[in-house]
Amino acid sequence: MPMLSPDLNQLALLHELMLERRVSRVADKLGLTQPAVSNALARLRRRFGDELFVPTPAGMVPTPLAERLAGPVGAGLALIRGALAPAPAFDPATAQRAFTVGMTDIGEIVFLPRLVQRLAEVAPGVSLSTVRNTAVDLADELAQGRVDLAIGLLPQLQAGFHQRRLFRQRYVLLCRRGHALDVARPALAAYRAAEHLVVVSPGTGHGQVDTLLQRAGIHRRVRLTVPHFVSVGHLLARSELVATVPERLAAELAAPFGLVARPLPVKLPEVEINAFWHARVHRADDNRWLRETVFGLFGPRPPGR
């Protein structure tokens, strides 16, 4: 029966004997007794069928075989120790790192401007790219490490991922300034009679608005349906259309497009906007920093702030 290859501890001992050339020094360095070092050396000699180190008055002198083993063993141990060493702490001020964040088109409007501004302030070497929730399978992309973080109303990520709520928000009525519904409390009849812009938003929970309104017995006059929120501001600014949108989106679109947000004449449930990440990066310093940055920008504010 062939003898087993030496384990890492024996190779580490061989490496230290090459450096120190004395059993007593190796014992002190490795925290072993001298008999333990001698016994380990005896096992190595049997394994290789060679003396490896010969005692002399000047110390242990390596044999030619030991000298031949020294280079590869030392390099291998260094490689293993380097792989097992703790990764250096993530320093955003000096890091050169690219992150990918999955989000909806609403997220690109609501989150990206402030997030990019913060990165420019505190992490100049960090770059950011986004992927639309409708363009990829976010669950798979997060699991494979191709997406670092996902943000939004993303029901497909509710199970199997770490998540943290950023905020809750309601839906509001959005229309151009001076519209007939630009009043403090729009009437339900006027809301029903208005011409509506409806956004069909696949892959998010925002598509539930029409279902919720129908359950409340409200049927809208739909004049235009679009597949995303990017064009909402332009369309409302130049028409008599109204839209039912999340309040954070309304806040971002109001000033640039001359729009106003008004309360809906019907109560709809609030929705939760969350950040999602995979267990594989839960303890990674760089991902934790990105998450904390997002939480700090968009999460709940401490009392008094």
C-alpha positions in Angstrom: 0.0 0.0 0.0 1.5 3.4 -1.0 2.2 5.8 1.8 0.0 9.0 1.9 1.5 12.3 0.7 2.7 14.6 3.5 0.1 16.9 4.9 0.4 20.7 5.0 1.8 20.7 8.5 4.6 18.4 7.5 5.4 20.6 4.5 5.4 23.7 6.7 7.8 21.9 9.0 10.1 21.0 6.1 10.0 24.6 5.0 10.9 25.9 8.4 13.8 23.5 8.8 15.2 24.8 5.5 15.0 28.3 7.0 16.2 27.7 10.5 18.4 24.6 10.2 17.8 23.8 13.9 15.1 21.6 15.5 14.9 23.8 18.6 14.2 27.0 16.6 11.6 25.3 14.5 9.9 23.9 17.6 9.8 27.4 19.1 8.5 29.0 15.9 5.7 26.5 15.4 4.8 26.2 19.0 5.8 22.5 19.2 8.0 20.5 21.4 11.4 19.3 20.1 10.3 15.6 20.2 7.3 16.5 18.2 9.4 18.2 15.5 11.8 15.2 15.5 8.9 12.7 15.1 7.5 14.7 12.2 10.9 14.8 10.5 11.1 11.1 11.0 7.8 10.6 9.2 9.0 12.9 6.4 12.1 10.8 6.0 10.1 7.6 5.7 7.8 9.2 3.2 10.5 10.4 0.9 13.0 7.6 1.6 15.7 10.2 2.3 17.4 11.8 5.3 16.3 15.3 4.1 18.3 17.0 6.9 21.6 15.7 8.3 22.7 16.9 11.8 26.1 18.6 12.0 27.7 20.8 14.6 26.6 23.8 12.5 23.0 22.7 12.4 20.8 20.6 10.1 22.2 20.4 6.6 19.7 19.7 3.8 20.3 16.8 1.4 20.0 17.4 -2.4 16.4 16.1 -2.3 15.5 18.6 0.5 17.0 21.4 -1.6 15.0 20.4 -4.6 11.8 20.4 -2.6 12.5 23.7 -0.9 11.5 26.0 -3.8 8.2 24.4 -4.8 7.1 23.8 -1.2 7.9 27.4 -0.2 6.0 28.8 -3.2 3.0 26.5 -2.6 2.8 27.4 1.1 3.0 31.1 0.2 0.2 30.7 -2.3 -2.0 28.9 0.2 -1.3 31.4 3.0 -2.1 34.3 0.6 -5.4 32.7 -0.4 -6.4 32.2 3.2 -5.3 35.6 4.5 -8.1 38.0 5.3 -8.9 40.3 2.4 -7.9 43.9 2.9 -10.7 46.1 4.2 -12.7 47.9 1.5 -11.7 51.6 1.4 -14.1 53.5 -0.9 -11.7 56.5 -1.1 -9.0 54.4 -2.9 -10.9 51.5 -4.3 -11.1 50.8 -8.0 -14.3 48.8 -8.2 -17.2 48.4 -10.6 -20.7 47.6 -9.2 -23.8 46.5 -11.0 -27.2 47.3 -9.6 -30.5 45.9 -10.8 -33.4 48.3 -10.7 -36.6 49.4 -12.5 -36.9 52.4 -14.7 -38.4 54.2 -11.7 -35.3 53.4 -9.8 -33.1 54.9 -12.5 -35.0 58.2 -12.0 -35.4 58.1 -8.2 -32.1 56.5 -7.1 -29.4 57.0 -9.6 -28.9 60.8 -9.5 -28.2 60.9 -5.7 -26.3 57.6 -5.7 -24.0 58.8 -8.5 -23.4 62.1 -6.7 -22.5 60.3 -3.5 -20.1 58.0 -5.3 -18.4 61.0 -6.8 -18.0 62.6 -3.4 -16.7 59.6 -1.4 -15.5 56.9 -3.9 -14.1 58.5 -7.0 -12.6 55.2 -8.3 -15.9 53.4 -8.0 -18.0 53.0 -11.1 -21.6 52.0 -11.5 -23.7 50.2 -14.1 -27.3 49.3 -14.0 -29.4 46.5 -15.5 -33.2 46.7 -16.0 -35.3 44.2 -14.1 -37.1 43.4 -17.3 -33.9 42.7 -19.3 -32.4 40.0 -17.1 -33.3 37.3 -14.6 -32.4 39.3 -11.5 -32.6 36.3 -9.2 -30.1 34.4 -11.3 -27.9 37.4 -11.9 -27.6 38.0 -8.1 -26.9 34.4 -7.4 -24.2 34.3 -10.0 -22.6 37.5 -8.8 -23.1 39.4 -12.0 -25.4 41.9 -10.1 -24.3 43.1 -6.7 -27.6 44.7 -5.4 -31.2 45.1 -6.6 -33.4 48.0 -5.6 -37.2 48.5 -6.1 -40.6 46.9 -5.9 -39.4 43.5 -7.0 -41.8 40.7 -5.9 -39.7 38.0 -7.7 -37.0 38.6 -5.1 -39.1 38.3 -2.0 -38.0 34.7 -1.3 -34.4 33.5 -1.0 -32.6 36.8 -0.7 -31.5 39.1 2.1 -33.5 42.3 1.9 -34.0 45.5 3.8 -36.8 48.0 3.5 -35.8 51.4 2.3 -39.2 53.2 2.5 -42.9 52.8 2.1 -44.7 55.0 -0.4 -48.3 55.7 -1.6 -49.6 56.2 -5.1 -50.6 59.7 -6.2 -52.2 61.4 -9.1 -49.8 63.2 -11.4 -50.9 65.8 -14.0 -49.7 69.1 -15.5 -50.0 72.3 -13.5 -53.3 73.9 -14.3 -55.1 70.7 -15.2 -58.7 70.3 -14.2 -57.5 67.8 -11.5 -54.9 70.3 -10.2 -56.9 70.8 -7.0 -56.3 70.0 -3.4 -58.6 67.0 -3.3 -59.6 65.7 -6.7 -63.2 64.3 -6.9 -63.7 60.7 -7.6 -66.0 61.4 -10.5 -63.5 63.8 -12.1 -60.7 61.2 -11.7 -62.9 58.6 -13.4 -63.7 60.9 -16.3 -60.1 62.0 -16.9 -58.0 60.5 -19.7 -55.4 58.3 -18.1 -51.9 57.3 -19.1 -51.3 53.8 -17.8 -47.9 52.2 -17.4 -47.6 48.5 -17.8 -44.5 47.7 -15.7 -43.6 44.0 -16.1 -41.4 42.5 -13.4 -42.4 45.0 -10.7 -45.3 45.3 -8.3 -46.4 48.6 -9.9 -48.6 46.8 -12.4 -51.0 46.1 -9.5 -52.5 49.6 -9.6 -55.1 48.8 -12.3 -56.1 45.7 -10.4 -56.4 47.6 -7.1 -58.5 50.3 -8.7 -60.8 47.7 -10.3 -61.2 46.0 -7.0 -62.3 49.4 -5.6 -64.9 49.6 -8.4 -63.0 52.3 -10.3 -62.6 52.0 -14.0 -60.4 54.5 -15.7 -60.7 56.0 -19.2 -57.3 54.8 -20.6 -56.2 56.9 -23.5 -52.6 55.7 -23.7 -50.6 52.7 -22.4 -46.8 52.6 -22.4 -44.4 49.9 -21.2 -42.2 52.1 -18.9 -42.2 55.2 -16.8 -39.4 57.1 -18.6 -41.7 59.0 -20.9 -44.4 59.9 -18.3 -43.1 63.4 -17.6 -42.9 64.3 -21.2 -46.4 62.9 -22.0 -48.2 64.6 -19.0 -46.5 68.0 -19.6 -48.0 68.2 -23.1 -51.4 66.7 -22.7 -54.5 66.5 -20.6 -53.5 63.0 -19.5 -53.2 62.1 -15.9 -51.2 59.2 -14.4 -51.3 57.2 -11.1 -47.7 56.8 -10.0 -45.6 56.2 -6.9 -45.1 59.4 -4.9 -41.3 59.4 -5.1 -41.4 59.3 -8.8 -43.9 62.1 -8.8 -41.6 64.2 -6.6 -38.8 63.8 -9.1 -40.9 64.6 -12.2 -42.9 67.5 -10.8 -40.4 70.4 -11.1 -38.6 69.5 -14.4 -41.9 69.0 -16.3 -44.2 71.5 -14.6 -46.3 68.8 -13.0 -48.2 68.5 -9.7 -48.9 65.6 -7.5 -52.3 65.3 -5.9 -53.8 62.7 -3.5 -55.9 60.0 -5.1 -59.7 60.1 -4.5 -59.4 56.4 -3.5 -57.2 54.8 -0.9 -54.7 52.3 -2.2 -52.3 50.2 -0.1 -48.8 51.6 0.3 -46.0 49.6 -1.3 -42.5 48.8 0.1 -39.4 49.6 -1.7 -36.5 47.2 -0.7 -32.9 46.5 -1.4 -32.0 42.9 -2.1 -28.7 41.0 -2.1 -27.6 37.4 -2.2 -26.2 35.4 0.7 -22.9 34.9 -1.1 -22.0 38.6 -0.6 -23.7 39.2 2.7 -20.4 39.6 4.6 -18.3 41.0 1.7 -16.9 44.4 2.7 -17.4 46.0 -0.6 -21.0 44.9 -1.0 -21.7 45.9 2.6 -20.4 49.4 1.9 -22.6 49.7 -1.2 -25.6 48.6 0.8 -24.9 51.0 3.6 -24.5 53.8 1.1 -27.9 53.1 -0.4 -29.5 52.7 3.1 -28.0 56.0 4.2 -29.3 57.8 1.1 -32.8 56.3 0.9 -33.5 54.5 4.1 -35.5 55.7 7.1 -34.1 58.9 8.6 -33.2 58.8 12.4 -35.4 61.0 14.6 -34.5 64.6 14.4 -33.1 64.4 10.8 
